[in-house]
Amino acid sequence: MNTTTITVNYRPKLDSHLLLKRCPHCSVDNPNLIEKCRFDTADYNRGRARLWVAYSCQRCGGVTTAWADRYNEPVREMFPSPVALDDSIPPRAKDYLNQAIDSLHAPAGATMLAASAIDSMLKAKGYKDDVLHSRINKAAKDHLITKEMAEWAHQVRLDANAQRHADDSEELPNESDAQKTIDFAMALAQFLFVMPSRIQQGIQASKT
C-alpha cells in the first residue's frame, strides 16, 4: 500500500513478540507477531551495526522486519512502518479512511468505508450531486483529477451502496478488492489535499 507515513512516538522493543496496535499487513487489532529469525548486519566498513528481527503475523502470515541496536531495546525502524494520515485530509474523509485501513480484515466493511472516504473527499471539493462514479467523471472533466485517476477509480470497488444494502446480485469484495479501493482512496487524498498542502508549505518556507 502507498501511504503517507509519519514517525510515531511509541516504539516497541525488539523482543520475541513485536507489540503493535495493528498488523501492518492485515490491520487486525493487537496482532500476534512472533519472531521467526534474527540476524546482524553492518555496512561495508563494519559500521552502522544493526540487529534485525523478522516477525510473522499469526493471522495473515505477513512479515514485519524491525531493527534496534541490541535485543530488548526500543525498535529504531520497522518495515512496513507505522502509518498515519496527513492532517491536510478533511476530518470526515480522514476518519473514514482510517477506519477502512483498520478494517482490511473485514473486506466488505473496508470497501464501504474507503468508498465513503472517496465520496467525502469529492464533496469537500464541491462535488455533491449524482452518484459517486458520475462525480468522479465530472471531477476529471473539470481537471480536478486526471483522466487516468478517473479510469483507475472505475477499476476498483466503489459499490458502497451495494454493501450497505446487502445486494444479493453483488459479489462480496475480498481483501484484495478492499486493498485496491483503499490504495485509490490514499492516492486521491495525496493528489487533492496532501501534495497541495506540502507545496504551499514549501512556498511559505522559501520566503523565510
C-alpha positions in Angstrom: 0.0 0.0 0.0 1.3 3.5 -0.8 0.6 5.6 2.2 1.6 8.9 3.9 3.9 7.8 6.8 4.9 9.7 9.9 7.1 8.8 12.8 5.2 7.7 15.8 6.2 8.2 19.4 5.6 4.7 20.6 8.5 2.3 19.9 8.1 -1.4 20.8 11.1 -3.4 22.0 13.0 -5.8 19.8 11.7 -8.9 21.6 10.3 -12.3 20.8 7.0 -10.7 20.2 6.5 -7.3 18.4 3.9 -5.4 20.3 1.9 -3.3 17.9 -1.6 -2.0 17.9 -2.4 -3.4 14.5 -0.7 -5.7 12.0 0.9 -3.6 9.2 -0.4 -6.1 6.7 -4.0 -7.2 7.7 -4.7 -4.5 10.3 -6.0 -7.0 12.8 -6.2 -5.5 16.3 -3.4 -6.5 18.8 -1.7 -8.9 16.4 0.3 -11.9 17.4 3.6 -11.0 15.8 6.2 -13.7 16.7 9.9 -13.8 16.0 10.9 -16.0 13.1 14.6 -15.2 12.7 17.3 -12.8 13.9 20.5 -11.6 12.3 23.1 -8.8 12.4 24.2 -6.5 9.6 26.7 -3.8 9.1 27.9 -1.5 6.3 30.9 -2.1 4.1 33.2 -0.5 6.7 31.8 -2.6 9.5 30.0 0.4 10.8 26.3 1.1 11.4 25.7 -2.2 13.1 22.1 -3.3 13.4 20.3 -6.3 14.9 17.3 -7.3 12.8 14.3 -9.5 13.7 11.7 -10.7 11.3 8.2 -11.3 12.8 5.3 -13.2 11.3 1.6 -12.3 11.9 -0.2 -15.5 13.0 -3.4 -14.3 11.3 -2.3 -13.3 7.8 1.3 -14.6 7.6 2.6 -11.2 6.7 6.2 -10.5 7.7 7.4 -7.3 9.5 11.1 -6.6 10.0 12.5 -4.4 12.7 15.9 -3.4 13.9 17.5 -2.0 17.0 21.0 -1.6 18.4 20.5 -4.5 20.7 17.9 -7.1 21.7 15.3 -5.9 24.2 16.0 -2.3 23.2 13.4 0.0 21.5 12.9 -0.6 17.8 14.6 2.1 15.7 12.8 1.3 12.4 10.4 -1.3 11.1 9.1 -2.3 7.7 6.3 -1.8 6.8 6.5 1.3 9.0 3.6 2.6 11.1 1.4 4.9 9.1 -0.8 7.8 9.8 -2.9 10.0 7.5 -1.9 13.6 6.9 -3.8 16.3 8.8 -4.5 18.1 5.5 -7.1 15.5 4.6 -10.6 16.7 5.7 -11.6 15.2 9.1 -14.6 13.2 7.9 -12.7 11.7 5.0 -9.8 11.0 7.2 -11.9 9.2 9.7 -13.5 7.0 7.0 -10.1 6.2 5.6 -8.6 5.4 8.9 -11.5 3.0 9.6 -11.1 1.4 6.2 -7.4 0.7 6.8 -8.2 -0.7 10.3 -11.0 -2.9 8.8 -9.0 -4.6 6.0 -9.5 -7.9 7.6 -13.3 -7.4 7.0 -13.2 -6.6 3.3 -16.9 -5.7 2.7 -16.7 -3.1 5.5 -13.3 -1.8 4.4 -14.6 -1.3 0.9 -17.6 0.6 2.0 -15.5 2.8 4.3 -12.9 3.5 1.6 -15.7 4.4 -0.9 -17.2 6.7 1.8 -13.8 8.4 2.2 -13.6 9.0 -1.6 -17.2 10.3 -1.6 -16.4 12.6 1.3 -13.2 14.0 -0.4 -15.2 14.8 -3.5 -17.9 16.5 -1.5 -15.2 18.6 0.2 -14.2 19.8 -3.2 -17.8 20.7 -4.1 -18.9 17.6 -6.0 -22.0 16.7 -4.2 -24.6 15.8 -6.8 -25.4 12.5 -8.5 -23.8 9.1 -7.8 -20.1 8.6 -7.0 -19.0 7.4 -10.4 -20.6 10.4 -12.1 -19.0 12.8 -9.8 -15.6 11.2 -10.5 -16.2 11.7 -14.2 -17.2 15.3 -13.6 -14.0 15.9 -11.5 -11.9 14.5 -14.4 -13.8 16.7 -16.9 -13.1 19.7 -14.7 -9.5 18.7 -14.4 -9.7 18.4 -10.6 -8.2 14.9 -11.1 -6.6 13.4 -14.2 -8.4 11.1 -16.7 -6.1 8.3 -15.6 -7.2 8.7 -12.0 -10.8 8.5 -13.1 -10.0 5.4 -15.1 -8.3 3.9 -12.0 -11.4 4.8 -9.9 -13.7 2.8 -12.3 -11.4 -0.3 -12.0 -11.8 -0.6 -8.2 -14.8 -1.5 -6.0 -16.7 1.7 -5.2 -20.1 0.0 -4.6 -20.6 1.2 -1.1 -24.3 1.4 -1.6 -24.4 -2.3 -2.6 -22.6 -3.2 0.5 -24.9 -1.1 2.8 -28.0 -2.7 1.3 -26.6 -6.3 1.1 -27.4 -6.5 -2.6 -27.5 -10.3 -3.4 -26.6 -9.6 -7.0 -23.2 -8.2 -6.0 -20.3 -10.5 -5.2 -18.8 -9.6 -1.9 -15.3 -7.9 -2.1 -12.3 -9.9 -0.9 -9.3 -8.5 0.8 -7.5 -7.7 -2.4 -10.5 -5.8 -3.7 -10.6 -3.8 -0.4 -6.9 -3.0 -0.6 -7.2 -1.7 -4.2 -10.0 0.6 -3.1 -8.0 1.8 -0.1 -5.0 2.4 -2.4 -7.1 4.6 -4.7 -8.5 6.5 -1.8 -5.0 7.1 -0.4 -3.8 8.3 -3.8 -6.8 10.6 -4.2 -6.1 12.1 -0.7 -2.5 12.7 -1.7 -3.5 14.3 -5.0 -6.3 16.5 -3.7 -5.0 17.5 -0.3 -1.6 16.3 0.8 0.5 17.5 -2.1 -1.2 20.9 -2.4 -0.7 21.4 1.3 3.0 20.5 1.1 3.5 22.7 -1.9 2.1 25.7 0.0 4.2 24.9 3.0 7.3 24.7 0.7 6.4 28.1 -0.8 6.0 29.7 2.6 9.2 28.2 3.8 11.1 29.5 0.8 10.0 33.0 1.7 11.6 32.9 5.2 
